[in-house]
Amino acid sequence: MKFLEKQNINIFVISDEMGIFPNGDLDFFIKNGYEDMDVISKENNYCTLHLLCKYI
């Protein structure tokens, strides 16, 4: 972990607004320090995907 503290690392995730995917919904990632970059896909009546990033 000491090595990672000295690096500029960005973690990117894709998440749905409503939690269709098992990793967590949009609110989960925002509460855990991720920044919502933008909507990257919108499928009618299924999901709205967001790209999120966390800078560590």
SEKOL-638045 format. One record per residue (C-alpha): y, x, z. Coordinates in Angstrom, 2 decimals. Last residue first. Layout:
BEGIN
+---------+---------+---------+
:       Y :       X :       Z :
+---------+---------+---------+
:       Y :       X :       Z :
...
+---------+---------+---------+
***
This chain:
BEGIN
+---------+---------+---------+
:       Y :       X :       Z :
+---------+---------+---------+
:    8.14 :   -6.04 :   -5.07 :
:    9.79 :   -8.38 :   -7.59 :
:    8.10 :  -11.75 :   -7.91 :
:    8.13 :  -13.58 :  -11.23 :
:    7.44 :  -17.13 :  -12.33 :
:    6.71 :  -18.58 :  -15.77 :
:    6.53 :  -22.36 :  -15.61 :
:    3.99 :  -24.74 :  -17.16 :
:    4.59 :  -28.48 :  -17.40 :
:    1.30 :  -30.35 :  -17.35 :
:   -0.81 :  -33.25 :  -18.64 :
:    0.99 :  -36.44 :  -19.68 :
:    2.92 :  -34.64 :  -22.42 :
:    2.23 :  -30.91 :  -22.55 :
:    5.27 :  -28.81 :  -21.72 :
:    5.12 :  -25.07 :  -22.14 :
:    7.19 :  -22.05 :  -21.09 :
:    9.49 :  -23.64 :  -18.53 :
:   11.75 :  -20.93 :  -17.14 :
:   12.02 :  -17.87 :  -14.87 :
:   11.18 :  -19.53 :  -11.55 :
:   11.53 :  -16.78 :   -8.95 :
:    8.58 :  -16.03 :   -6.68 :
:    9.11 :  -15.48 :   -2.96 :
:    6.19 :  -17.32 :   -1.40 :
:    7.94 :  -20.69 :   -1.13 :
:    8.62 :  -20.50 :   -4.88 :
:    4.93 :  -19.86 :   -5.53 :
:    3.76 :  -22.83 :   -3.48 :
:    6.43 :  -25.12 :   -4.94 :
:    5.25 :  -24.41 :   -8.50 :
:    1.63 :  -25.31 :   -7.75 :
:   -1.15 :  -23.15 :   -6.43 :
:   -3.87 :  -20.81 :   -7.69 :
:   -6.32 :  -23.62 :   -8.58 :
:   -4.40 :  -25.01 :  -11.59 :
:   -3.46 :  -28.69 :  -11.77 :
:   -0.88 :  -28.10 :   -9.05 :
:    1.99 :  -30.46 :   -9.91 :
:    4.64 :  -28.18 :  -11.40 :
:    2.12 :  -26.00 :  -13.21 :
:    1.95 :  -22.28 :  -12.73 :
:    2.12 :  -19.10 :  -14.76 :
:    2.32 :  -15.87 :  -12.82 :
:    4.20 :  -12.59 :  -13.19 :
:    4.20 :   -9.80 :  -10.63 :
:    6.95 :   -7.26 :  -11.08 :
:    6.57 :   -3.76 :   -9.70 :
:    9.23 :   -1.16 :   -9.08 :
:    7.20 :    1.47 :   -7.25 :
:    7.71 :    3.23 :   -3.92 :
:    6.22 :    0.40 :   -1.84 :
:    3.17 :    0.36 :   -4.12 :
:    2.11 :    3.85 :   -3.03 :
:    2.35 :    2.94 :    0.64 :
:    0.00 :    0.00 :    0.00 :
+---------+---------+---------+
***
